[in-house]
Amino acid sequence: MKKYPHTESTDMVIYSQKPKKEKKPRVWFTAICSALCASVFTAAVMGGGFLYYTSHNQPAQNVQTTAPVSQVQSSNQDATATAQLTAYQDGKKVLSITEIAEQVGPSVVGVVNKAKVTPQKFYDPFSGRYYYYSDPSTEGQTVEQGSGSGIIFQEDGYIVTNQHVIDGASEISVILNTGEEFAATLVGQDAKTDLAVLKIDPGSTKLTAATFGDSTTTKVGEPAIVIGNPMGQEFSGSVTAGIISALNRTMTIENRTYNLIQTDAAINAGNSGGALINQYGEVIGITSVKLTPAAGIEGMCFAIAISEAKPIIDDLMASGYVTGRPLVGINIKDTGYGLFIGSVVEGSGAEEAGLKVYDMILEVDGQKVTSTQELNAIRDKKKAGDYLTFKILRDGETMEIQVRLSEDKSNANAQNG
């Protein structure tokens, strides 16, 4: 409110050369002046009151005010309380990307797949000698044949990674984010879910274990952070960020079906086995798959949901393989016009029941099957010890055969020294 200075008046007496006869004041003039002054005063008071009311009850525009000290303190406390509320969601503290990198970064390691060199050679029947494609002096040496990432999930040295990262390794090394390298033992692996558990002996080195979250509560659009070693140890500990693009993406890779989380956070070769992390610093996925940039594809990366990986990890730690998984004991040939049994595993339930090579599979448990994936989907609803009924065609004759499912131990005893 703009204030104006008071206007002061001064009574002045004016004299002429010839003094005039003094006149008596007129009563009516005095009364009018008094009434006018009273009206002006009243208007000034009411006007000031109106300005005060509007300035305190209407939104201020480009007005700076100074509040009492107690009011300022109250406002600051309210702002602090609001900031604290916005920093928490679902009872958990929301972290910045920097905080997530600092918290989870030490839990992500490099995993190096090493193999012994076996020089390729061929026999020349004309000379009666062997010829080598590579230097024979390297035979028996151990060389790196690939690398990926892993996640420390127990401080005593247990690490989870992708099975394809350590597939075919004769030796495995784990490299911490500090650069320290340790020999690792393969505790268990499962090709079907592309998961493997390793164990290192950290000695006096203190390890930082990551916290596993609940991927079943993850929502599309939430922040997603990836930590791993793209392109090997040269770029170890790389952090990329994006969002959760989709959930429950079913993908079939090399006849294996996966249920995956999709993200646009960058994943590259070497990130496999690394961590997909939510805004609370919890691991919600194990990075594993990326669609190559063919036909304009960009930013489509995938991770194994941690809630689905947990029971597999527990089984691998306890038994070295996934327990209770049903096995029929046949290999199938999909000819395009029917499913035929290509081979029967010795000692399996299929052999005991009498399934044979060249049998054509028509139905399984009353359902028509036209692909290996359909047959596996029916089988995977069972457990070891259950039965499957196969309707087959053999030598022009249709018959039904019940097969007792055994336990799949194909990845058992996968530990190495």
C-alpha positions as CSV (number, residue, x, y, z in Angstrom):
1,M,0.0,0.0,0.0
2,K,1.5,3.3,-1.1
3,K,1.4,6.0,1.6
4,Y,1.0,9.7,0.9
5,P,2.4,12.5,3.2
6,H,-0.1,14.5,5.3
7,T,-1.0,17.9,3.9
8,E,-0.7,20.6,6.4
9,S,-2.6,24.0,6.2
10,T,-1.6,27.4,7.6
11,D,-4.0,30.3,8.5
12,M,-2.8,33.5,6.9
13,V,-4.1,37.1,7.7
14,I,-4.0,39.5,4.7
15,Y,-4.0,43.3,5.3
16,S,-4.8,45.9,2.7
17,Q,-3.8,49.6,2.7
18,K,-7.2,50.5,3.9
19,P,-8.5,48.2,6.6
20,K,-12.0,47.1,5.8
21,K,-14.8,46.8,8.2
22,E,-14.6,43.4,9.9
23,K,-17.4,41.1,9.0
24,K,-18.9,38.5,11.2
25,P,-18.4,34.9,10.1
26,R,-21.3,33.4,8.4
27,V,-22.8,30.5,10.4
28,W,-23.9,28.5,7.3
29,F,-20.4,28.6,5.7
30,T,-18.8,27.3,8.8
31,A,-21.3,24.5,9.0
32,I,-20.6,23.4,5.4
33,C,-16.8,23.4,5.9
34,S,-17.1,21.3,9.0
35,A,-19.3,18.8,7.2
36,L,-17.0,18.7,4.3
37,C,-13.9,18.1,6.5
38,A,-15.7,15.3,8.3
39,S,-16.6,13.6,5.0
40,V,-13.0,13.8,3.8
41,F,-11.7,12.3,7.0
42,T,-14.3,9.5,7.0
43,A,-13.5,8.7,3.4
44,A,-9.8,8.6,4.1
45,V,-10.3,6.2,7.0
46,M,-12.6,4.0,5.0
47,G,-10.3,4.0,2.0
48,G,-7.3,3.1,4.1
49,G,-9.3,0.3,5.6
50,F,-10.3,-1.0,2.2
51,L,-6.7,-1.0,1.0
52,Y,-5.6,-2.9,4.1
53,Y,-8.3,-5.5,3.6
54,T,-7.5,-6.1,-0.1
55,S,-3.8,-6.3,0.5
56,H,-4.2,-8.9,3.2
57,N,-7.0,-11.0,1.6
58,Q,-6.3,-11.0,-2.1
59,P,-3.4,-12.7,-3.9
60,A,-0.3,-10.5,-3.9
61,Q,1.2,-9.7,-7.3
62,N,4.9,-8.8,-7.3
63,V,4.8,-7.9,-3.7
64,Q,7.5,-8.7,-1.2
65,T,6.5,-8.9,2.4
66,T,8.5,-9.5,5.6
67,A,6.7,-11.9,8.0
68,P,7.3,-12.0,11.7
69,V,10.1,-14.3,12.9
70,S,7.7,-16.9,14.3
71,Q,5.8,-17.0,10.9
72,V,9.1,-17.5,9.0
73,Q,10.1,-20.4,11.3
74,S,6.7,-22.0,10.8
75,S,7.0,-21.8,7.0
76,N,10.5,-23.3,7.0
77,Q,9.3,-26.2,9.1
78,D,6.4,-26.8,6.8
79,A,8.7,-26.7,3.8
80,T,11.1,-29.2,5.4
81,A,8.2,-31.5,6.3
82,T,7.0,-31.4,2.7
83,A,10.5,-32.2,1.4
84,Q,10.8,-35.1,3.8
85,L,7.4,-36.4,2.6
86,T,8.4,-36.2,-1.1
87,A,11.6,-38.1,-0.4
88,Y,9.7,-41.1,0.7
89,Q,7.3,-43.3,-1.3
90,D,5.6,-46.5,0.0
91,G,7.5,-46.1,3.2
92,K,10.9,-46.2,1.4
93,K,13.4,-43.4,0.8
94,V,13.7,-42.4,-2.9
95,L,17.4,-42.1,-3.9
96,S,19.1,-40.1,-6.5
97,I,21.0,-41.8,-9.3
98,T,24.3,-40.7,-7.6
99,E,23.2,-42.2,-4.3
100,I,22.2,-45.5,-6.0
101,A,25.5,-45.7,-7.8
102,E,27.4,-45.2,-4.5
103,Q,25.2,-47.7,-2.7
104,V,24.9,-50.5,-5.3
105,G,28.1,-50.0,-7.3
106,P,30.4,-51.9,-4.9
107,S,28.0,-54.9,-5.2
108,V,28.4,-55.3,-9.0
109,V,31.4,-57.3,-10.1
110,G,33.1,-58.4,-13.2
111,V,32.9,-62.1,-14.1
112,V,35.6,-63.5,-16.4
113,N,35.1,-66.8,-18.3
114,K,38.5,-68.6,-18.9
115,A,39.2,-71.7,-20.8
116,K,42.2,-73.8,-21.5
117,V,43.6,-73.6,-25.0
118,T,43.1,-76.6,-27.3
119,P,44.9,-75.8,-30.5
120,Q,42.9,-76.9,-33.6
121,K,44.6,-79.5,-35.7
122,F,43.9,-81.9,-38.5
123,Y,45.5,-85.1,-39.7
124,D,47.0,-85.2,-43.2
125,P,46.8,-88.8,-44.4
126,F,49.2,-88.2,-47.2
127,S,52.1,-87.1,-45.0
128,G,50.9,-89.0,-41.9
129,R,51.4,-85.8,-39.8
130,Y,49.2,-83.5,-37.8
131,Y,49.0,-79.8,-38.7
132,Y,47.8,-77.1,-36.4
133,Y,45.6,-74.1,-37.1
134,S,47.1,-72.3,-34.1
135,D,50.4,-72.3,-32.1
136,P,50.7,-75.8,-30.5
137,S,52.8,-74.3,-27.7
138,T,49.7,-72.6,-26.3
139,E,48.1,-75.9,-25.5
140,G,47.0,-76.1,-21.9
141,Q,47.2,-72.4,-21.3
142,T,44.3,-70.6,-19.8
143,V,42.9,-67.6,-21.8
144,E,39.9,-65.4,-21.4
145,Q,37.1,-66.3,-23.7
146,G,34.5,-63.8,-22.5
147,S,33.3,-61.6,-19.6
148,G,30.2,-60.3,-18.0
149,S,28.8,-58.9,-14.8
150,G,27.6,-60.3,-11.5
151,I,25.9,-59.2,-8.3
152,I,27.1,-59.9,-4.7
153,F,24.0,-60.9,-2.8
154,Q,25.7,-62.3,0.4
155,E,28.6,-60.7,2.1
156,D,30.3,-64.1,2.5
157,G,31.0,-64.2,-1.2
158,Y,27.9,-65.5,-3.0
159,I,27.4,-63.9,-6.5
160,V,24.6,-64.4,-9.1
161,T,25.2,-64.0,-12.8
162,N,23.8,-65.2,-16.1
163,Q,24.5,-68.9,-17.0
164,H,25.6,-67.9,-20.5
165,V,28.4,-65.7,-19.0
166,I,30.1,-68.7,-17.5
167,D,29.1,-71.4,-20.0
168,G,32.0,-73.6,-21.0
169,A,34.4,-72.1,-18.5
170,S,37.2,-74.1,-17.1
171,E,38.1,-71.3,-14.7
172,I,36.1,-68.3,-13.5
173,S,37.4,-65.1,-12.0
174,V,35.5,-62.3,-10.2
175,I,36.8,-58.8,-10.2
176,L,35.5,-56.3,-7.6
177,N,35.0,-52.6,-8.3
178,T,38.2,-52.0,-6.4
179,G,40.1,-54.0,-9.0
180,E,40.8,-57.0,-6.7
181,E,40.5,-60.3,-8.4
182,F,39.4,-63.6,-6.9
183,A,39.1,-67.2,-8.2
184,A,35.4,-68.3,-8.2
185,T,33.8,-71.7,-7.7
186,L,30.6,-72.5,-9.7
187,V,28.0,-73.4,-7.1
188,G,25.2,-74.2,-9.6
189,Q,23.9,-73.2,-13.0
190,D,20.6,-73.4,-14.8
191,A,20.5,-73.0,-18.6
192,K,16.8,-72.9,-18.7
193,T,16.5,-69.7,-16.6
194,D,20.0,-68.4,-17.6
195,L,21.1,-68.1,-14.0
196,A,24.3,-69.2,-12.2
197,V,25.6,-68.8,-8.6
198,L,29.3,-68.4,-7.9
199,K,31.2,-68.3,-4.6
200,I,34.5,-66.5,-3.8
201,D,36.5,-66.5,-0.6
202,P,37.0,-62.8,0.2
203,G,39.4,-63.4,3.0
204,S,39.8,-60.1,4.9
205,T,38.2,-58.1,2.1
206,K,34.8,-56.7,3.1
207,L,32.1,-57.2,0.5
208,T,29.0,-55.2,0.0
209,A,25.9,-57.2,-0.7
210,A,23.1,-55.7,-2.8
211,T,19.5,-55.7,-1.5
212,F,17.0,-57.6,-3.6
213,G,13.6,-55.9,-4.0
214,D,10.2,-57.2,-5.0
215,S,9.8,-57.0,-8.8
216,T,6.1,-58.0,-8.6
217,T,5.4,-54.4,-7.3
218,T,7.3,-52.7,-10.1
219,K,5.2,-50.4,-12.3
220,V,5.7,-49.3,-15.9
221,G,7.2,-45.8,-16.0
222,E,9.2,-46.1,-12.8
223,P,12.9,-45.1,-12.9
224,A,15.3,-47.8,-13.8
225,I,19.1,-47.8,-13.3
226,V,21.6,-50.3,-14.7
227,I,25.1,-51.0,-13.3
228,G,27.4,-53.4,-15.1
229,N,30.5,-53.8,-17.2
230,P,29.7,-53.1,-20.8
231,M,32.4,-54.2,-23.3
232,G,34.4,-55.7,-20.4
233,Q,36.5,-54.4,-17.6
234,E,37.6,-51.3,-19.5
235,F,34.2,-49.8,-18.9
236,S,33.5,-51.5,-15.5
237,G,31.0,-50.0,-13.2
238,S,29.2,-48.1,-15.9
239,V,25.8,-46.6,-14.9
240,T,22.9,-46.0,-17.2
241,A,19.4,-44.8,-16.5
242,G,15.9,-44.9,-18.0
243,I,12.5,-46.2,-17.1
244,I,10.7,-49.5,-16.8
245,S,9.2,-49.8,-20.3
246,A,7.1,-53.0,-19.8
247,L,6.6,-56.0,-17.6
248,N,6.2,-59.7,-18.2
249,R,7.7,-59.7,-21.6
250,T,7.8,-63.3,-22.8
251,M,10.7,-64.0,-25.1
252,T,11.9,-67.3,-26.5
253,I,15.7,-67.6,-27.1
254,E,17.3,-70.8,-28.3
255,N,14.1,-72.8,-27.4
256,R,14.1,-71.3,-23.9
257,T,11.3,-69.1,-22.8
258,Y,11.9,-66.2,-20.4
259,N,9.6,-63.8,-18.5
260,L,11.5,-60.5,-18.6
261,I,11.3,-56.8,-17.5
262,Q,11.8,-54.4,-20.4
263,T,13.7,-51.1,-19.9
264,D,15.2,-48.4,-22.1
265,A,18.3,-48.1,-19.8
266,A,21.2,-48.9,-22.0
267,I,22.5,-52.5,-21.8
268,N,25.4,-53.8,-23.9
269,A,27.6,-56.9,-24.3
270,G,29.3,-57.3,-20.9
271,N,26.3,-56.0,-18.9
272,S,24.9,-59.6,-18.8
273,G,24.5,-60.6,-15.1
274,G,24.5,-57.0,-13.9
275,A,21.9,-55.2,-11.8
276,L,18.6,-53.5,-12.8
277,I,17.8,-51.2,-9.9
278,N,14.7,-49.3,-8.8
279,Q,14.5,-45.8,-7.3
280,Y,15.0,-47.2,-3.7
281,G,18.4,-48.8,-4.5
282,E,16.9,-52.3,-4.7
283,V,17.9,-54.9,-7.3
284,I,14.7,-55.8,-9.2
285,G,16.3,-57.6,-12.2
286,I,19.4,-59.3,-13.6
287,T,20.2,-57.8,-17.0
288,S,20.4,-60.5,-19.7
289,V,19.1,-59.6,-23.1
290,K,19.2,-56.8,-25.7
291,L,17.6,-56.6,-29.1
292,T,20.3,-55.7,-31.6
293,P,19.8,-52.4,-33.5
294,A,18.5,-54.1,-36.7
295,A,15.6,-52.6,-38.5
296,G,15.8,-49.4,-36.5
297,I,15.4,-51.2,-33.1
298,E,16.9,-49.0,-30.3
299,G,16.6,-49.0,-26.5
300,M,14.9,-52.4,-26.0
301,C,16.7,-54.1,-23.2
302,F,15.6,-56.8,-20.8
303,A,16.3,-58.3,-17.4
304,I,15.2,-61.4,-15.5
305,A,12.7,-60.4,-12.8
306,I,14.4,-60.8,-9.4
307,S,11.3,-62.3,-7.8
308,E,11.4,-65.1,-10.3
309,A,15.1,-65.5,-9.9
310,K,15.1,-65.8,-6.1
311,P,13.7,-69.4,-5.9
312,I,16.2,-70.5,-8.6
313,I,19.1,-68.9,-6.7
314,D,18.0,-70.7,-3.5
315,D,17.8,-74.1,-5.3
316,L,21.2,-73.6,-6.9
317,M,22.8,-72.7,-3.5
318,A,21.1,-75.7,-1.8
319,S,21.4,-78.4,-4.4
320,G,23.5,-77.1,-7.3
321,Y,20.5,-77.5,-9.6
322,V,16.8,-76.6,-9.7
323,T,14.9,-79.3,-7.8
324,G,11.6,-80.8,-8.7
325,R,11.7,-79.8,-12.3
326,P,9.9,-82.5,-14.4
327,L,11.7,-84.4,-17.2
328,V,10.1,-86.5,-19.9
329,G,13.3,-87.9,-21.3
330,I,12.9,-87.3,-25.1
331,N,14.3,-85.0,-27.7
332,I,11.9,-83.8,-30.3
333,K,12.2,-83.1,-34.0
334,D,9.8,-80.5,-35.3
335,T,9.5,-81.3,-39.0
336,G,6.9,-78.7,-39.8
337,Y,4.2,-81.3,-40.4
338,G,4.4,-83.0,-37.0
339,L,6.4,-83.6,-33.9
340,F,8.5,-86.7,-33.9
341,I,10.6,-88.3,-31.1
342,G,14.3,-87.9,-32.2
343,S,15.9,-89.7,-29.3
344,V,15.0,-91.2,-25.9
345,V,17.1,-90.6,-22.8
346,E,18.4,-93.9,-21.3
347,G,16.9,-94.6,-17.9
348,S,14.2,-91.9,-18.2
349,G,10.5,-92.2,-17.6
350,A,10.0,-92.1,-21.4
351,E,12.2,-95.1,-21.9
352,E,10.5,-97.0,-19.1
353,A,7.0,-96.2,-20.5
354,G,8.0,-97.4,-24.0
355,L,8.2,-94.3,-26.1
356,K,10.4,-94.9,-29.2
357,V,12.3,-92.9,-31.8
358,Y,10.1,-91.9,-34.8
359,D,6.9,-91.9,-32.7
360,M,4.7,-89.0,-33.9
361,I,3.2,-87.0,-31.0
362,L,-0.4,-86.1,-31.6
363,E,-1.6,-85.0,-28.1
364,V,-0.3,-84.6,-24.6
365,D,-2.8,-84.8,-21.7
366,G,-5.7,-84.5,-24.2
367,Q,-4.3,-81.3,-25.8
368,K,-3.1,-81.2,-29.4
369,V,0.5,-80.1,-29.7
370,T,2.1,-78.6,-32.8
371,S,5.4,-77.3,-31.4
372,T,8.0,-78.1,-28.8
373,Q,7.0,-74.9,-26.8
374,E,3.4,-76.2,-26.5
375,L,4.6,-79.5,-25.2
376,N,7.0,-77.9,-22.7
377,A,4.2,-75.6,-21.5
378,I,2.1,-78.6,-20.6
379,R,5.0,-80.4,-19.0
380,D,6.0,-77.4,-16.9
381,K,2.7,-77.4,-15.1
382,K,3.6,-80.8,-13.6
383,K,6.3,-81.7,-11.1
384,A,8.6,-84.7,-10.8
385,G,6.6,-87.9,-10.0
386,D,3.5,-86.8,-11.9
387,Y,2.3,-88.4,-15.2
388,L,1.8,-87.2,-18.7
389,T,-0.4,-89.1,-21.2
390,F,1.1,-89.1,-24.7
391,K,-1.2,-89.9,-27.7
392,I,1.2,-91.1,-30.5
393,L,1.1,-92.5,-34.0
394,R,3.4,-95.5,-34.6
395,D,3.4,-97.6,-37.7
396,G,-0.1,-96.3,-38.6
397,E,-1.5,-97.2,-35.2
398,T,-2.7,-94.7,-32.6
399,M,-2.0,-95.4,-29.0
400,E,-1.8,-93.7,-25.6
401,I,1.2,-94.1,-23.3
402,Q,1.5,-92.8,-19.7
403,V,5.0,-91.4,-18.8
404,R,6.1,-90.9,-15.2
405,L,8.1,-87.7,-15.0
406,S,11.5,-87.9,-13.4
407,E,13.5,-85.1,-11.9
408,D,15.6,-83.1,-14.3
409,K,19.2,-83.1,-12.9
410,S,20.9,-82.1,-16.1
411,N,22.7,-79.2,-14.4
412,A,23.5,-81.1,-11.2
413,N,27.0,-81.5,-9.9
414,A,28.1,-78.5,-11.9
415,Q,30.6,-77.4,-9.3
416,N,34.2,-77.0,-10.3
417,G,37.4,-76.6,-8.4
